[in-house]
Amino acid sequence: MKVRRARTLDLSVTFMDSFYDIDVRADLVQLAAELEIAPARAPRRAGWLIEWGQAIARHQTSATKL
């Protein structure tokens, strides 16, 4: 129904591969593992995960010095 409406408004419609929600820890772990193998699939997310991992490592290092 929505596709038909978009087309009547002369809007283009493209279907993409489905992706999963990231709303629990297991989903994030799965995404990180997949993007470690194929970062080009979602390059911005892959970059964010690298930065996040570095921030966590810095935090853990500073916490152990206390």
C-alpha positions as CSV (number, residue, x, y, z in Angstrom):
1,M,0.0,0.0,0.0
2,K,2.7,2.5,0.9
3,V,4.8,1.5,-2.1
4,R,1.8,2.2,-4.4
5,R,1.2,5.6,-2.7
6,A,4.9,6.5,-3.2
7,R,4.8,5.6,-6.8
8,T,1.6,7.6,-7.4
9,L,3.6,10.6,-6.0
10,D,6.3,9.8,-8.5
11,L,8.8,8.8,-5.8
12,S,11.3,6.1,-6.3
13,V,11.1,3.0,-4.2
14,T,14.1,0.7,-3.5
15,F,14.2,-2.4,-1.5
16,M,17.3,-3.2,0.5
17,D,18.6,-6.3,2.2
18,S,17.1,-6.6,5.6
19,F,19.2,-5.9,8.6
20,Y,18.6,-6.7,12.3
21,D,17.9,-4.4,15.2
22,I,20.7,-3.7,17.7
23,D,18.8,-3.4,20.9
24,V,20.5,-6.0,23.2
25,R,24.1,-6.8,24.0
26,A,24.0,-10.0,22.0
27,D,23.0,-8.0,18.9
28,L,25.9,-5.6,19.3
29,V,28.3,-8.5,19.8
30,Q,27.0,-10.1,16.6
31,L,27.3,-6.9,14.6
32,A,30.9,-6.3,15.9
33,A,31.9,-9.8,14.8
34,E,30.3,-9.4,11.4
35,L,31.9,-5.9,10.8
36,E,35.3,-7.1,11.9
37,I,35.1,-9.6,8.9
38,A,33.4,-7.2,6.5
39,P,33.7,-3.6,7.5
40,A,32.6,-2.3,4.1
41,R,29.1,-3.6,4.8
42,A,28.6,-0.7,7.2
43,P,31.7,1.4,7.3
44,R,30.5,4.1,9.7
45,R,29.3,1.6,12.2
46,A,32.5,-0.3,11.9
47,G,34.5,2.9,12.6
48,W,32.3,3.6,15.6
49,L,32.8,0.2,17.0
50,I,36.6,0.6,16.7
51,E,36.4,3.9,18.5
52,W,34.1,2.5,21.1
53,G,36.4,-0.4,21.7
54,Q,39.4,2.0,22.1
55,A,37.4,4.1,24.6
56,I,36.5,1.1,26.6
57,A,40.1,-0.1,26.7
58,R,41.2,3.4,27.9
59,H,38.6,3.4,30.6
60,Q,39.5,-0.1,31.8
61,T,43.2,0.9,31.8
62,S,42.6,4.0,33.9
63,A,40.3,2.2,36.2
64,T,42.9,-0.4,37.0
65,K,45.4,2.4,37.9
66,L,43.1,3.6,40.8
